Amino acid sequence: MLWLGLALLTAVLGLLYYWLFIVTEGLYLGRRMVVWLYDITAHKYDVIKEFDPEAEQFFLIRPLVVRLRPIPNPLVLDVATGTGRLPYFLLEEATFNGRIVGQDVKVGGGEVTAVWSSRWPGATIGFSPTVP
């Protein structure tokens, strides 16, 4: 009977761990935990999330390009830019002629801001502790 209780406790703790760290990505454990978890998995984040470039184009980039078309030199703010997929794909669009500011947090606190421009696709123009 004791082994059944231990097995049940192990299963409940395993499910709680899975929910806290995998499903919610540490959200209920605070900002520092979310940032730390992202930093240790950033190099494989797109694989973990089963990133699909075609879906990214269809659901995110195309609608954004259509909405930005009437604006001559748009400025796009990408909050929590993460791996930078939005700036990357948006700068690949031939019709986009603007700037993108991507902001995210880093371990140890503070925020990092990167600025991209369509004039130099793929190039990071600069970093700043605040949004320009």
N, C-alpha and C positions, 0 to 999 in steps of 0.2 A: 504494500500500500504506500509506503514511503517513496518508493521509486516512481509511482504514478504521480504523486504530488510534486516531486522534483522535475519530472518530465513536463508536467503542466506549467510549473513556474518557469522553466527554461523556455518553453514555447511562448508564453506571454511576454517574457523579457525580450526574446528574439523578435517578436512582432512589434513591440514597443521601440526597440532599437531600429528596426527597418522603417517604421513610420517616422520616427524623429529624424533620422539621418538620411534616408534615401527619398522617401516620399515628400517630406516637407523641407528637405535640404537644410535642416538645422534651424528653421525659422523660429520655432518655439523655444529655442535655447539662447536666443539673443543675437544681436548684430555681429559681435565678435566671432561667434561660432560660425555664422553664415560666411563671413569673410574668410575665416580660417579654412573652412571646408572647401570653399571655392578655390582658394590659393593652392591647396594641395591636390585639387583635381582639375585645375584649369587646363593643363596640357592635354587632357583627354575628355574635357567637358562635352565637346560636340559629339564624340563617339557615345558617351553615356546617354545623352539626350536623343540619340539616333537622328542626328541632323541630316536633313535632306535638302540639297541646294535647290532643286526644282520647286519644292514646297516653299522654301524661303523666298524665291523669286515670285511665285504666284500669290502667296498670302501677304507678303510684307513689302517687297520692293516695287512691284508693279502698281499696287494701289497708291503707294507713297509717291511714286514718280508722276502718276496721273494727277494727284492733288497738288504737287509742287510745280507742275508745268506752267501755270499762269504767273508764277513768281519769278522775276528775272534772275536774281542771285540769292536763292534761298539759304537760310541758316538753319540747320537741323541740330537739335539737341538730343543726343542719345544718352539718356540717364541709365546707369547700370550697364554700360556698354559691354562689359564682360570680355568675350573673345574678339569683339570688334566685327562681328558678322554684318551688322547693318552698315557701318561705314564702308566695309570692303565691297559688298554687293552694290550699294548705292553709287560708289565711285566707278564701278564697272559699267554703269549705265551711260551710254553716249549722250543722252539728252539731259543728264544732270549737270548743272553748272553752278555749283554753290559750295558752301563750307559745311562741315559736320564737326560738332563738338561732342566728344564722347567723354562721359564722366563716370568714374567708378571709385570704390573705396579700396584701400589696401590694408594689409595686416599691420597692426600697430597704430591704427587710426589714421585719420587724414584722408584726403581725397586726391585722386589723380585725374587731371583733365588732359586729353589729347585733342588736337585740332587737325583736321584733315581738309584738304581743298581739292576741288575737281581740276584745278590747273596743274597739280602734280599728283596724279592718281597713285594711291598706295603710299604716298609719302606722309610722314608725320611732320607737321609744321612746327609744333612745339608742345611743351608740357607746362602746366600751370597749376598751382594749388587751388585756384578758384576758376569759375567759369568766366571766359572773356566777355 
